[in-house]
Amino acid sequence: MIQIFTSYFAKARNFNSEKYLVVSISRFSPRGWKGEKCSEFAPSPQLLHDYKAGMDKQDYVMCYRSEMGQIKNLRDVFARLAQQAKGRDIVLCCYEKTGDFCHRHILSDIIFEKYGYRINEL
């Protein structure tokens, strides 16, 4: 069974590509990024702009949750990623270090609440 993890880009370069499919869930991936991208899980450009302009974290969480609620079926997105993974585990990556406030942790909470599947940080 494929497992799903989260992590951040600086750490991602150390992951074995035979074991993990590393997927960017950021609005903008690092320069030279050659991995997969899943823009459905990235915050919208407007939300990212508002947060960088000083939006309160609670408001950001509420808005990001609302955006993720617009995805008709999260399972379909993960099914597509699983197909791309070809048996490898999936690592959803963005910029923030482990423990920092980040949309990937909010996404993990949403997946747990909706499907009971716990996504762990690598």
N, C-alpha and C positions, 0 to 999 in steps of 0.2 A: 504494500500500500504506500502510495506517495505521501510524504509528509510535507507540510508547508511551514516555513520559518520566515522570520524577518531579520534584517541586519542593515548595515550601512555600507556605502560604496567603498570607503577606505579599507574595510575589512574584506569586502567581496573579492578582491583580487587574489586572496589567499584560498578561496574555495576551489576545490577540485571540480573541473567542468564535467568530468565523467560521473560524478556523484550528484552535482547540483546544477539546476537551471537557475541562473541568477537573473532576476527580472527587475528592471527599473520601474518604480511606481511614482516617480517624481515628475513634476511638470516639465522640468528640464534635466536631462541626464548629463553626467560629467562629459567634458570635452573628450572626444575619442572613444566614447562608449560604444562597444560593439555587441553588447548583450541584448537580450530581449527587452521590450518595453510593453507596459500595460497602462496606457493612458487613462483607462476607466477608473483606476484607483488613485490617480493624481488629483490633488485639489484643483479646482478650476483656476484659470488665470486671475479672475477677479478676486476669488477667495485668497489666493496666494498674495496678491497685491495688497489687499486689505490687512492681512496678517502682518506683512512686512511694514505696513504703515502704522502699526500699533494696535490692531484689533485685539481685544481681550481674548484670552485663551478659551474661556467658557463659550464665548460667542463663536469662536473658530470651531470648537468641537460641535456645537449645535449646527452650524452651517455645513461642516464637512459631513456630518451624519445625514443631513438633509440631501446633500449631493449624492451620497452613496445610496440613499433611499430611492433615487431616480433610476438606478440600475434595476431593470426588470427582474433579472434573476442572477444573483451573484454566482450561483452554481454553474451557470453557463460560462461565465468568465473563467472560473477555475477549471472547468472541463477543457476549455481551449488551452489553458496553460498546461494542464496535465498531458494533453496530446502533444504539445510542443516539447514537454519534458522527456518524453519517451522512456518512462520508468525512473527517471531521476527525481530526487526531492527538489522542491521549489523554494527559492529564497527571494522574498520581496524586499527590495532595497531602496533606500533614499539616503539623504545626506546626514541626518542627525545621528549622533553617537548613541549607543545604548544608554537608556535612562533619561535622555533629553526628551522634551516635549516634541511629539512628532505624529503626523497623520498615520503612519504605519501601525502605531500602537492603538489608535482609535479604530482603525480598520480591523485589527485583531480582536478588539472588544466587540465590534459589530458582528463579526463572524461567529464568535463564541455565543453571543446573545441569540443570534438568529438560528444557528445550526448546532450549537453545542460542541464545536470543534475548537480546541485550544491551539493557537499558533504561538510557538515559542521563539524567543530571540536567540540567534547564534552569536 
